[in-house]
Amino acid sequence: MTINDNIIFMDKLPKIIPPSPQLNPASEGAGHEQALDFVESHRDYLDHYARGRVNFQPAPPELDTFAFDLKENIVYINDRFYRRLGFSDEETLFATCHELEHLTEKAEMLTERGGERKFTSYVKKIEDSRAYGLLDNCVADIRQNRAVVARTPGFADLEISLYREDLFPETDFTGEPRHIQFAQALLREARVPGEICQVDPEVRVKLDQVKSVVKGGLPLLAAMTHPATPMSTRVRLQDKYLWPICQELLEKDKEDKKKNKGEGEGDPNEMFKDAYERAEKKVLSSVPIRDIKKALEEWQATPKENPLDVADREYAEKLGVQTEDIRRYRDIVKSLEKAINTETGETLIDELHQIFRRIISRRIKPAMKPRYPTEEGEDLIHPGELVASFKGGNLEPKVWETMEVREKPGLKFGEVEITLVCDRSASMLGAKAIEQNKAAVLAMEALKRFSDDLENERVNMESPLEVRSEIYAFQATGEDRIPLKQMSKELEEGERVKVAKTLSTTPGLDTTDYATLEAIHAGVGPETREKIKEGILKKIVIVFTDGVSGNAVEVKRNSKLLREKGVIVIGVGITAEGAPAVETYAPEARLAETAEKLPFVLADLLKEHLADI
């Protein structure tokens, strides 16, 4: 969806104010009440979506748009801005999340090293060229929409319908200058897969040229608009690869003007003024650059308090963790978003999510499929043939339709329990501890998403599934037998952050995996054993270790006892030093030859052992 910066940046960021109709006093109160209703109706979702980055409040009566107050870290919402465009309640919610993404990435850019200089340069380029501003808006919107859909997959179909029915119902762009065709086709084709826009042949060549460029194993546009890609990086790649193409097409458009009307000289902003106005109306991007520039100058003159620091501190307090811990956790998540399986081209998290979606799809209630024609059934579908058949002596004609239930095959465990055991011995210090932490975060993030998806689809599933998890760490203390995270289906963010913080240190003087396995075995009672035996429960234990166990005999004994009770026990050795684990945990064991491979090994194990549920 193409929604530009229709928001005010207050105090610390530029005040970006879109043109809007003047409201009379009588309408202001109604608008405020409507905004209040919208915010309160969706507060739980908005707070969850923002994850502490901002707070939400309805816009005051005198404000006919959105606003962002970085001093107090508040987004003011006025849904009337989108309702004037005919947006539904759900579409307005999508648009609100889209605006939040625009705002937060600009705020993050300004807090980077050299961010003020980069943002100033960025504003100047938009000020100098409406062509650049349009291109930037289209590319940025791809990123914002990807971010919204990544956080809320249920918006995916809504976004596509907005493009098809509201924003770009016509896909023939040939009536516009070629550089405008290029920008708009980039956006629509990126967000409506499989639908190709009609553009000038020369523009199509340039679009195909962009699609052929690969960065970091991903197509250029996919890499630069990935939600984890910083705005400064996207703008740099945009300036290197896309803007030169747009400039080339702009020059050819100017030549056409010169040939046709003798207007090939002068300011292209004026030369293509009408075309830009049409395009900006279509993509809602008519924001006066003078206001952006003025607000930036005011921001530069104001003593700056980092708004992200305030947001992080308040959110950390809400979760009961330290600010630096939640930042480190986010950094780990960002690194996982860039961890690509070279064989599939997918991120580890996306691969696991696809596996989980397939599991859910197999459990959706069986569909009623029509079966016809039959000699008997519930619905008569060929009455004329019935009469003719009777007259001809055929008293059992196939003219009826009946319904049959077709159930999808697949094992149907109702419960899954996953236990992750991590190594906090001193030998893990350095890269091994970092990658183990990354693997644990991968498991927590993936299982959290899986649990959320299961909850959302519960009413649609023929056989509901519950996934529970727990995490242990051994460090040669009494805490070896106490889980860092208790067995449950909950995986709240505060809990995930605390686990990651604990795993970042390695105080242990011995490899005491045997103590943790003994505690896990003691927790497998008669009820659990019966559930496993009856095929109700699948229980998986994965142990990370980088060295020789302090008591390999006990590890083997408890592993054997657990396996005899139907528990899957897998040992994962980390680097060559962890090779003894392959023998200790045989026959179910893996080796991550390098620390960096550990998250990939864990992802493969989860895919393998969850595929049949």
C-alpha positions in Angstrom: 0.0 0.0 0.0 1.3 3.4 -0.8 0.9 5.6 2.2 3.6 8.2 2.6 4.6 10.3 5.7 1.1 11.6 6.5 2.2 12.2 10.1 3.6 15.1 12.1 7.0 14.6 13.7 7.0 16.6 16.9 9.8 18.1 18.9 12.7 15.8 17.8 11.9 14.9 14.2 10.8 16.9 11.2 7.2 18.0 11.3 5.8 16.4 8.2 2.3 17.8 7.6 0.2 16.5 4.7 -2.4 18.8 3.0 -5.8 18.1 4.5 -9.2 19.8 4.3 -10.0 22.5 6.8 -12.3 21.3 9.5 -15.0 23.4 11.0 -15.3 23.4 14.8 -18.4 21.3 14.7 -16.6 18.5 12.9 -13.5 18.6 15.1 -15.3 17.1 18.2 -16.8 14.3 16.1 -13.4 13.5 14.6 -11.8 13.3 18.1 -14.5 11.0 19.3 -14.1 8.8 16.3 -10.3 8.7 16.8 -10.9 7.9 20.5 -13.2 5.0 19.6 -10.7 3.6 17.0 -7.7 3.7 19.4 -9.5 2.2 22.3 -11.0 -0.6 20.1 -7.6 -1.6 18.8 -5.3 -0.6 21.7 -4.4 -4.2 22.6 -3.3 -4.9 19.0 -1.5 -1.6 18.6 0.4 -2.0 21.8 1.3 -5.5 20.9 2.4 -4.4 17.4 4.5 -1.5 18.7 6.2 -3.7 21.3 7.1 -0.7 23.4 8.5 1.4 20.6 5.8 4.0 21.0 2.6 4.7 22.9 -0.7 5.4 21.2 -3.3 8.1 21.9 -6.2 9.5 19.9 -5.5 12.8 18.0 -6.7 15.9 19.8 -9.8 17.7 18.3 -7.8 20.2 16.4 -5.6 17.6 14.6 -7.0 16.2 11.4 -4.2 13.7 10.7 -1.6 11.5 12.5 1.1 12.9 14.8 4.3 11.6 16.3 5.7 13.1 19.5 9.2 11.8 20.0 9.7 13.7 23.3 6.9 11.7 25.0 7.2 8.9 22.5 3.5 9.0 21.5 1.7 8.4 18.2 -1.5 10.4 17.9 -4.0 8.6 15.6 -6.8 10.1 13.6 -8.5 7.4 11.6 -10.6 9.9 9.7 -7.6 10.6 7.4 -8.0 7.1 5.9 -11.8 6.9 6.2 -12.0 9.9 3.8 -10.2 7.7 1.3 -12.8 5.0 1.8 -10.7 2.7 4.0 -12.5 0.1 6.1 -11.6 -0.3 9.8 -9.2 -3.1 9.0 -7.6 -1.2 6.2 -7.2 1.8 8.5 -5.5 -0.5 11.1 -3.1 -1.7 8.4 -2.4 1.9 7.3 -1.7 2.9 10.9 0.9 0.1 11.3 2.3 1.2 7.9 2.8 4.7 9.2 4.4 3.5 12.4 7.0 1.7 10.2 7.7 4.9 8.2 8.2 6.8 11.4 10.3 4.4 13.4 12.8 3.8 10.6 13.3 7.5 10.2 13.8 7.8 13.9 16.3 5.0 13.9 18.2 6.6 11.0 18.6 9.8 12.9 20.1 7.9 15.9 22.7 6.2 13.8 26.3 7.4 13.7 26.2 10.0 11.0 22.5 9.7 10.8 21.8 13.5 10.9 24.1 14.0 8.0 22.5 11.1 6.1 19.0 12.3 6.8 19.8 15.9 5.8 21.2 14.6 2.5 18.1 12.4 2.0 15.8 15.4 2.5 17.8 17.5 0.1 17.5 14.9 -2.6 13.7 14.8 -2.2 13.6 18.6 -2.2 15.6 18.8 -5.4 13.7 16.2 -7.4 10.1 15.1 -7.4 11.2 12.1 -9.4 13.5 11.0 -6.6 10.8 11.6 -4.1 8.4 9.4 -6.0 10.9 6.6 -6.4 11.8 6.8 -2.7 8.2 6.6 -1.7 7.5 3.6 -3.8 10.6 1.7 -2.6 10.0 2.7 1.0 6.4 1.5 0.9 7.5 -2.0 -0.2 9.6 -2.1 2.9 6.9 -0.8 5.2 4.3 -3.3 3.9 6.7 -6.2 4.2 7.3 -5.2 7.8 3.6 -5.0 8.6 2.8 -8.3 7.0 5.8 -10.0 8.6 4.4 -8.9 12.0 0.8 -9.7 11.2 0.6 -12.3 8.4 -3.2 -12.0 8.4 -2.9 -8.6 6.6 -1.3 -10.2 3.5 -4.6 -10.7 1.6 -5.9 -7.3 2.7 -2.8 -5.6 1.3 -3.1 -7.3 -2.1 -6.8 -6.4 -2.4 -5.9 -2.8 -1.6 -3.5 -2.7 -4.5 -5.8 -4.5 -6.9 -9.0 -2.7 -6.0 -8.1 0.7 -4.5 -4.6 1.9 -5.1 -3.7 0.5 -8.5 -6.8 -1.0 -10.1 -5.4 -0.1 -13.5 -2.1 -1.7 -14.4 -1.5 0.0 -17.7 1.0 2.7 -16.9 2.0 3.5 -20.5 0.2 6.9 -20.4 2.7 8.2 -17.9 6.4 9.3 -18.4 8.7 6.3 -18.4 10.5 7.2 -15.1 7.2 7.3 -13.3 6.2 4.0 -14.9 9.4 2.5 -13.5 8.7 3.6 -9.9 5.1 2.6 -9.8 5.7 -0.8 -11.5 8.4 -1.6 -9.0 5.9 -1.1 -6.2 2.9 -2.8 -7.6 4.7 -5.8 -9.0 6.6 -6.3 -5.7 3.4 -6.3 -3.6 1.0 -8.2 -6.0 3.1 -11.3 -7.1 2.2 -12.8 -10.4 0.6 -9.6 -11.9 2.7 -7.8 -14.5 2.1 -4.1 -15.2 1.9 -2.8 -18.8 4.8 -0.5 -19.3 6.9 0.9 -22.1 9.3 -1.9 -23.5 12.3 0.2 -22.4 10.9 0.4 -18.9 10.4 -3.4 -18.9 14.0 -3.9 -19.8 15.0 -1.8 -16.8 12.7 -3.6 -14.4 14.1 -7.0 -15.5 17.6 -5.5 -15.1 16.8 -4.7 -11.4 15.4 -8.2 -10.9 18.6 -9.7 -12.1 20.8 -8.0 -9.5 21.5 -10.2 -6.4 22.8 -8.9 -3.0 23.7 -11.3 -0.3 21.9 -14.2 -1.9 18.7 -12.2 -2.4 17.3 -10.2 -5.3 18.3 -6.6 -4.9 14.8 -5.3 -4.2 14.1 -8.0 -1.7 17.4 -7.3 0.1 17.0 -3.6 0.3 13.4 -3.7 1.4 13.8 -6.4 4.0 12.4 -5.2 7.3 15.7 -5.8 8.9 17.6 -3.6 6.4 18.3 -0.1 7.9 16.8 2.9 6.1 20.3 4.3 5.5 21.3 1.1 3.7 18.2 1.0 1.6 18.7 4.6 0.5 22.3 3.9 -0.3 21.4 0.9 -2.5 18.5 2.9 -4.0 21.0 5.7 -5.0 23.4 3.2 -6.4 21.1 0.9 -8.4 17.7 2.4 -8.9 18.1 6.2 -9.0 20.5 6.0 -12.0 17.9 4.0 -14.0 15.2 6.5 -13.0 17.5 9.4 -14.1 18.2 7.7 -17.4 14.5 7.3 -18.1 13.9 10.9 -17.0 16.4 12.2 -19.5 14.6 10.2 -22.3 11.3 11.6 -21.1 12.8 15.1 -21.4 14.0 14.3 -24.9 10.5 13.3 -25.8 9.2 16.6 -24.5 11.7 18.4 -26.5 10.8 16.6 -29.7 7.0 16.9 -29.2 6.6 20.4 -27.7 10.1 21.9 -27.7 10.0 21.7 -23.8 13.1 19.6 -23.2 15.0 22.2 -21.3 14.3 23.5 -17.8 13.3 22.2 -14.5 11.9 18.6 -14.8 9.9 19.3 -11.6 7.9 21.9 -13.6 8.1 20.0 -16.9 6.4 17.0 -15.5 4.3 18.8 -12.9 1.0 17.4 -14.0 2.3 13.8 -14.1 3.8 14.1 -10.7 0.5 15.4 -9.3 -1.3 12.4 -10.8 1.3 10.0 -9.4 1.4 11.7 -5.9 -2.4 11.5 -5.7 -2.3 7.9 -6.5 0.4 7.1 -3.9 -0.8 9.7 -1.3 2.7 11.3 -1.2 1.9 15.0 -1.6 3.9 16.2 1.4 5.4 19.7 1.0 9.2 19.3 1.1 9.6 22.8 2.4 7.8 21.7 5.6 10.1 18.7 5.9 13.2 20.9 5.4 12.0 23.5 7.9 11.2 20.9 10.5 14.6 19.2 10.0 16.3 22.5 10.6 14.3 23.0 13.8 15.2 19.5 14.9 18.9 20.2 14.2 18.7 23.3 16.4 17.1 21.4 19.3 19.2 19.6 22.0 18.5 16.0 21.2 17.4 13.3 23.6 17.5 9.9 21.9 13.8 8.9 21.6 14.7 5.3 21.1 16.5 5.3 24.4 13.4 6.5 26.1 11.2 3.9 24.4 13.6 1.1 25.2 13.9 2.0 28.8 10.1 2.3 29.3 9.5 -1.0 27.5 12.2 -2.8 29.4 10.7 -1.6 32.7 7.3 -2.9 31.6 8.9 -6.3 30.8 11.0 -6.4 34.0 14.3 -6.5 32.2 17.3 -4.2 31.6 17.4 -1.9 28.6 20.7 -3.3 27.4 19.4 -6.8 27.6 16.4 -6.1 25.4 18.6 -4.4 22.9 21.0 -7.4 22.8 18.0 -9.7 22.3 16.8 -7.6 19.4 20.2 -7.7 17.8 20.2 -11.4 18.0 16.7 -11.5 16.3 18.0 -9.2 13.6 21.0 -11.4 12.9 18.6 -14.4 12.6 16.5 -12.5 10.1 19.7 -12.4 7.9 20.6 -16.0 8.5 19.9 -17.5 5.1 19.8 -21.2 4.2 21.9 -21.1 1.0 20.1 -24.2 -0.3 16.7 -22.7 -0.2 17.4 -18.9 -0.1 15.0 -18.6 2.9 15.8 -17.3 6.4 15.8 -19.9 9.1 12.8 -18.3 10.8 10.9 -18.2 7.6 11.7 -21.9 6.9 10.4 -23.0 10.3 7.3 -20.8 9.9 6.5 -22.6 6.6 6.9 -26.0 8.3 4.6 -24.8 11.1 2.0 -23.5 8.6 2.0 -26.9 6.8 1.4 -28.6 10.2 -1.6 -26.3 10.8 -3.0 -26.8 7.3 -3.0 -30.6 7.8 -5.2 -30.1 10.9 -7.8 -27.8 9.4 -11.3 -29.3 9.6 -12.0 -31.7 6.8 -13.6 -29.9 3.8 -17.0 -31.1 2.4 -16.3 -32.0 -1.2 -19.1 -32.3 -3.7 -19.4 -35.7 -5.4 -21.6 -36.1 -8.4 -23.4 -37.4 -10.4 -24.7 -40.2 -8.2 -27.8 -42.4 -8.1 -28.9 -40.8 -4.8 -27.9 -37.8 -2.8 -29.0 -34.6 -1.1 -29.3 -32.3 -4.0 -31.0 -32.8 -7.4 -28.6 -31.2 -10.0 -30.1 -32.4 -13.3 -34.0 -32.3 -13.0 -34.4 -32.4 -16.8 -32.3 -35.5 -17.1 -34.3 -37.1 -14.3 -37.6 -36.7 -16.1 -36.1 -38.0 -19.4 -34.5 -41.0 -17.7 -37.8 -41.9 -16.0 -39.6 -41.8 -19.3 -36.9 -44.0 -20.8 -37.2 -46.6 -18.1 -34.1 -45.7 -16.1 -35.3 -45.4 -12.5 -31.8 -44.8 -11.0 -30.3 -42.0 -13.1 -27.1 -40.3 -11.9 -28.6 -36.8 -11.4 -28.0 -36.3 -7.7 -25.2 -34.5 -5.8 -24.0 -35.7 -2.4 -21.3 -34.5 -0.1 -18.4 -36.5 1.3 -15.8 -35.7 3.8 -12.2 -35.9 2.6 -9.7 -35.9 5.5 -6.0 -35.0 4.9 -3.6 -37.7 6.0 -0.9 -37.2 8.6 -0.1 -38.1 12.2 -2.2 -36.2 14.7 -0.3 -35.7 18.0 -2.3 -33.4 20.2 0.6 -32.1 22.3 4.3 -31.4 21.7 6.9 -30.7 24.4 10.3 -29.4 23.4 13.2 -29.2 26.0 16.3 -27.3 25.1 19.4 -27.8 27.3 22.3 -25.3 26.9 25.9 -25.5 28.0 27.2 -22.7 30.2 30.5 -24.2 31.0 33.6 -21.9 30.7 34.8 -23.6 27.6 31.8 -22.1 25.7 33.2 -18.6 26.2 33.3 -16.6 22.9 31.8 -17.7 19.6 30.3 -20.9 20.9 28.3 -19.1 23.5 27.2 -16.4 21.0 25.9 -19.0 18.5 24.3 -21.1 21.2 22.4 -18.0 22.4 21.4 -17.4 18.8 20.1 -20.9 18.4 18.1 -20.6 21.7 16.6 -17.3 20.5 15.8 -19.0 17.1 13.9 -21.7 19.0 12.1 -19.3 21.2 11.0 -16.9 18.4 10.0 -19.8 16.1 8.0 -21.6 18.8 6.4 -18.3 20.0 5.2 -17.7 16.4 4.0 -21.3 16.1 2.1 -21.1 19.4 0.4 -17.8 18.3 -0.6 -19.3 14.9 -2.0 -22.4 16.6 -4.0 -20.2 19.0 -5.4 -18.1 16.1 -6.4 -21.2 14.1 -7.7 -23.3 17.0 -11.4 -22.9 16.1 -10.6 -24.0 12.5 -8.7 -27.2 13.4 -10.2 -30.6 13.5 -7.5 -31.7 15.9 -6.0 -28.8 17.9 -2.3 -28.9 18.8 -0.6 -27.4 21.8 3.2 -26.8 21.8 5.0 -26.4 25.1 8.6 -25.7 25.7 11.2 -25.4 28.5 14.8 -24.4 28.6 17.6 -25.6 30.9 21.2 -24.7 31.3 24.0 -26.6 33.1 26.8 -24.7 34.8 27.9 -27.1 37.6 25.6 -25.6 40.2 22.3 -26.5 41.9 20.6 -24.6 39.1 21.4 -27.3 36.6 18.2 -29.1 37.7 16.0 -25.9 37.6 14.7 -24.8 34.2 15.4 -21.2 33.1 12.0 -21.3 31.5 9.3 -23.6 32.9 7.5 -26.1 30.6 4.5 -24.2 29.2 3.0 -22.9 25.9 3.8 -19.3 27.0 6.9 -17.6 25.7 6.5 -13.9 26.6 9.1 -11.5 25.4 10.4 -10.6 28.9 11.0 -14.3 29.6 12.8 -14.8 26.3 15.0 -11.8 27.0 15.9 -13.2 30.5 16.8 -16.6 29.0 19.1 -15.0 26.4 20.8 -12.9 29.1 21.5 -15.9 31.2 22.9 -17.8 28.3 25.3 -14.9 27.5 27.5 -15.9 30.4 29.5 -19.1 30.9 30.5 -19.5 34.6 30.5 -23.3 34.8 33.7 -25.2 35.7 32.5 -28.6 34.5 30.2 -30.1 31.8 27.3 -31.3 34.0 24.8 -32.2 31.4 24.1 -35.5 33.3 22.5 -33.5 36.2 20.1 -31.8 33.9 19.2 -35.0 32.1 18.5 -36.7 35.5 16.1 -33.8 36.4 14.3 -34.1 33.0 14.0 -37.9 33.5 12.6 -37.5 37.0 9.9 -35.2 35.5 8.6 -37.8 33.1 5.8 -39.3 35.3 3.1 -41.9 34.6 0.7 -39.5 32.9 3.4 -38.3 30.5 4.5 -41.8 29.7 0.9 -42.8 29.0 0.4 -39.8 26.6 3.5 -40.7 24.7 2.5 -44.4 24.5 -1.0 -43.4 23.2 0.4 -41.1 20.6 -1.0 -38.0 22.2 2.3 -36.4 23.1 5.6 -36.1 21.3 8.4 -35.1 23.6 11.8 -33.9 22.3 14.9 -33.1 24.3 17.9 -31.4 22.5 21.1 -31.0 24.4 23.9 -28.6 23.3 27.5 -29.3 24.6 31.0 -28.5 23.5 33.0 -31.1 25.4 33.3 -34.4 27.2 30.6 -34.9 29.8 31.6 -34.8 33.4 29.8 -38.1 33.7 29.2 -39.7 30.4 28.0 -43.0 32.0 25.1 -41.1 33.7 24.3 -39.2 30.4 24.0 -42.5 28.6 21.9 -44.1 31.3 19.4 -41.2 31.6 19.3 -40.9 27.8 18.5 -44.6 27.5 15.8 -44.4 30.2 14.2 -41.4 28.5 14.2 -43.1 25.1 12.7 -46.2 26.6 9.8 -44.0 27.7 9.3 -42.7 24.2 11.2 -39.4 24.6 13.4 -38.3 21.7 16.8 -37.3 23.1 19.3 -35.7 20.7 22.8 -34.5 21.6 24.4 -31.7 19.6 28.2 -31.3 19.8 29.6 -27.8 19.1 32.8 -27.7 17.1 35.4 -30.4 17.1 35.7 -30.1 20.9 32.1 -31.3 21.1 32.7 -34.4 19.0 32.6 -36.7 22.0 28.9 -35.8 22.3 28.2 -37.7 19.1 29.3 -41.0 20.8 27.8 -40.1 24.2 24.3 -39.3 22.8 24.3 -42.0 20.1 22.3 -43.0 18.2 20.6 -39.6 18.1 23.4 -37.0 17.8 24.6 -34.3 15.5 27.8 -32.2 15.2 27.9 -28.5 14.4 31.4 -28.4 12.9 31.7 -24.7 13.5 29.9 -22.6 16.1 28.2 -20.6 13.3 26.5 -23.8 12.1 24.7 -24.4 15.4 21.5 -22.4 14.6 21.3 -24.2 11.2 21.7 -27.6 12.9 18.9 -26.8 15.4 16.6 -25.6 12.6 17.2 -28.9 10.8 16.4 -30.9 13.9 13.1 -29.0 14.5 12.1 -29.4 10.9 12.9 -33.1 11.0 11.2 -34.0 14.3 8.1 -31.7 13.9 7.3 -32.7 10.3 5.1 -35.6 11.3 2.8 -33.8 13.7 
